[in-house]
Amino acid sequence: MKPSIDVDSLRTEHESDEHWELRRHFLLEHKDSFEEDELITLAQLFTNIEFLGCRYPPQTMKRIANLAEKVSKKYKDSRQNKLKRTFVEASDAAEQKAKRTFKN
């Protein structure tokens, strides 16, 4: 019999509440299916993909997508009406600033 995983002890000190909640849900969803080390790795891959836009080999991406299906759906549904960030390339931002400077 494998020992029970204390999910709440896995939070890292640098983890924001939002990141922790999503990773925690993933950990809870799969804690009975994996050994602790593998579960921690899979959860970290999942949050790296969700929050940082990281990409991994196709087989890994597919595995994480399958494991994260329920957790991802709940998270995306909860984010539906929240403010979304838009990233702009530095060159585009500089161009827009220059255009404003010359107009004034």
WOHU-V765582 format. One record per residue. N is the residue number from 1. RES is the residue in three letters. PHI is phi as a letter, one per 20 degrees, with the letter a starting at -180 (999 if undefined). BURIAL is + if it has 9 or more other ideal C-beta (glycine too) atoms within 8 Angstrom, else -. Layout:
N:RES:PHI:BURIAL, N:RES:PHI:BURIAL
//
This chain:
1:MET:999:-, 2:LYS:e:-, 3:PRO:f:-, 4:SER:f:-, 5:ILE:e:+, 6:ASP:e:-, 7:VAL:g:+, 8:ASP:f:-, 9:SER:f:-, 10:LEU:e:+, 11:ARG:f:-, 12:THR:e:-, 13:GLU:f:-, 14:HIS:e:-, 15:GLU:e:-, 16:SER:f:-, 17:ASP:g:-, 18:GLU:f:-, 19:HIS:f:+, 20:TRP:f:+, 21:GLU:f:-, 22:LEU:f:+, 23:ARG:f:+, 24:ARG:f:+, 25:HIS:f:+, 26:PHE:f:+, 27:LEU:g:+, 28:LEU:f:-, 29:GLU:f:+, 30:HIS:c:+, 31:LYS:f:+, 32:ASP:e:-, 33:SER:d:-, 34:PHE:c:-, 35:GLU:f:-, 36:GLU:g:-, 37:ASP:f:-, 38:GLU:f:-, 39:LEU:f:+, 40:ILE:f:+, 41:THR:f:-, 42:LEU:f:+, 43:ALA:f:+, 44:GLN:f:+, 45:LEU:g:+, 46:PHE:g:+, 47:THR:f:+, 48:ASN:f:+, 49:ILE:f:+, 50:GLU:f:+, 51:PHE:e:-, 52:LEU:d:-, 53:GLY:m:-, 54:CYS:f:-, 55:ARG:c:-, 56:TYR:c:-, 57:PRO:g:-, 58:PRO:g:-, 59:GLN:f:-, 60:THR:f:+, 61:MET:g:+, 62:LYS:f:-, 63:ARG:f:+, 64:ILE:f:+, 65:ALA:g:+, 66:ASN:f:-, 67:LEU:f:+, 68:ALA:e:+, 69:GLU:g:-, 70:LYS:f:-, 71:VAL:f:+, 72:SER:f:+, 73:LYS:f:-, 74:LYS:g:+, 75:TYR:f:+, 76:LYS:f:-, 77:ASP:f:-, 78:SER:f:-, 79:ARG:e:-, 80:GLN:g:-, 81:ASN:d:-, 82:LYS:e:-, 83:LEU:f:-, 84:LYS:d:-, 85:ARG:e:-, 86:THR:c:-, 87:PHE:e:-, 88:VAL:c:-, 89:GLU:f:-, 90:ALA:g:-, 91:SER:f:-, 92:ASP:f:-, 93:ALA:f:+, 94:ALA:f:-, 95:GLU:f:-, 96:GLN:f:-, 97:LYS:f:-, 98:ALA:f:-, 99:LYS:f:-, 100:ARG:f:-, 101:THR:f:-, 102:PHE:f:-, 103:LYS:f:-, 104:ASN:f:-
//
